[in-house]
Amino acid sequence: MKLNKEQLKEFVINTLKENETLINEEVDKWIQGAVEHPGSLRRHFGLSKDEKLTSTLINKEIKKLKAKDEEPEKKGIQGLTKDDLRLLKKLNLAKTLAKKRKNK
């Protein structure tokens, strides 16, 4: 079956419209996979469920972790334990998600 340019264009547009909702749903679900232990940062800071995790708390903790850097001239942070690295990743993700929430 051969399609002319107009038929091909129409086919592509229809296919994209059908798949657009599926693509948008998949893009929004990456957050669910990224957060392995919901509430772990809140527990780390000793906050109750009612209290919010503020950006100042996050930034202070990141600053503490960066102060542990053994070789500041190198890119990244060297000399952190696995737990510290995991905490740093959680803190950076929390900052990213906070920015995403503000943009909506």
matplotlib code that plots the C-alpha trace (Angstrom):
import matplotlib.pyplot as plt

x = [0.0, 1.5, 0.6, 1.0, 2.5, -0.9, -2.0, 1.4, 1.2, -2.3, -1.3, 1.7, -0.5, -3.2, -0.6, 1.1, -2.3, -3.2, 0.2, 0.4, -1.5, 0.5, 3.8, 2.7, 1.6, 5.0, 6.9, 5.0, 5.6, 9.4, 9.1, 7.4, 10.3, 12.9, 11.6, 12.5, 11.8, 9.2, 9.6, 13.2, 14.5, 11.8, 12.8, 16.5, 15.7, 13.4, 10.4, 6.8, 4.4, 2.9, 6.2, 7.6, 11.1, 12.4, 15.0, 17.1, 17.3, 18.2, 20.9, 22.5, 22.7, 24.3, 26.8, 27.8, 28.3, 30.3, 32.5, 33.5, 35.1, 38.7, 39.8, 37.9, 39.9, 38.4, 35.0, 32.3, 32.7, 35.3, 35.6, 31.9, 30.5, 27.8, 25.2, 26.4, 26.3, 22.8, 21.7, 23.2, 21.3, 18.1, 18.7, 19.4, 16.3, 14.2, 15.6, 14.7, 11.2, 10.7, 11.6, 9.2, 6.4, 7.1, 7.0, 3.5]
y = [0.0, 3.3, 6.6, 10.0, 12.9, 14.1, 10.7, 10.1, 13.4, 12.7, 9.3, 10.6, 13.4, 10.9, 8.5, 11.3, 12.5, 9.0, 8.4, 11.9, 11.0, 7.8, 9.7, 12.4, 9.8, 8.1, 11.3, 12.2, 8.8, 9.0, 10.7, 7.6, 5.4, 8.0, 8.2, 4.8, 5.7, 8.5, 10.4, 9.4, 13.0, 14.2, 11.4, 12.4, 15.9, 14.8, 16.6, 15.4, 14.8, 18.3, 20.1, 21.0, 20.3, 23.8, 24.7, 26.3, 22.9, 21.2, 23.7, 23.6, 19.9, 19.9, 22.5, 20.2, 17.3, 19.5, 20.5, 16.8, 16.9, 15.6, 17.0, 20.2, 20.9, 17.8, 17.8, 16.2, 15.3, 12.8, 10.9, 10.6, 7.4, 5.5, 6.8, 10.4, 9.9, 8.5, 11.5, 13.9, 12.3, 12.5, 16.2, 17.1, 15.3, 17.1, 20.4, 19.4, 18.4, 21.6, 23.6, 21.4, 22.1, 25.9, 25.9, 24.3]
z = [0.0, -1.1, 0.5, -1.1, 0.9, 2.2, 3.3, 5.0, 6.7, 8.0, 9.2, 11.2, 12.7, 13.8, 15.2, 17.2, 18.6, 19.7, 21.4, 23.0, 26.1, 26.6, 26.3, 28.7, 31.3, 31.0, 31.4, 34.6, 36.1, 36.3, 39.7, 41.2, 40.1, 41.3, 44.9, 46.5, 50.1, 50.4, 53.6, 54.3, 54.1, 56.4, 58.9, 58.4, 59.5, 62.3, 60.8, 61.4, 58.5, 59.1, 58.8, 55.4, 54.2, 53.3, 50.7, 53.4, 55.3, 52.0, 51.1, 54.6, 54.5, 51.0, 52.2, 55.1, 52.6, 50.3, 53.3, 53.6, 50.2, 50.4, 47.0, 46.2, 43.1, 41.4, 39.9, 42.2, 45.9, 46.8, 50.1, 51.0, 52.4, 50.6, 53.0, 52.4, 48.7, 48.9, 51.1, 48.6, 45.7, 47.7, 48.5, 44.9, 43.8, 46.4, 45.0, 41.5, 42.4, 44.3, 41.2, 39.1, 41.6, 41.4, 37.6, 37.4]

ax = plt.figure().add_subplot(projection="3d")
ax.plot(x, y, z, "-o")
ax.set_aspect("equal")
plt.show()
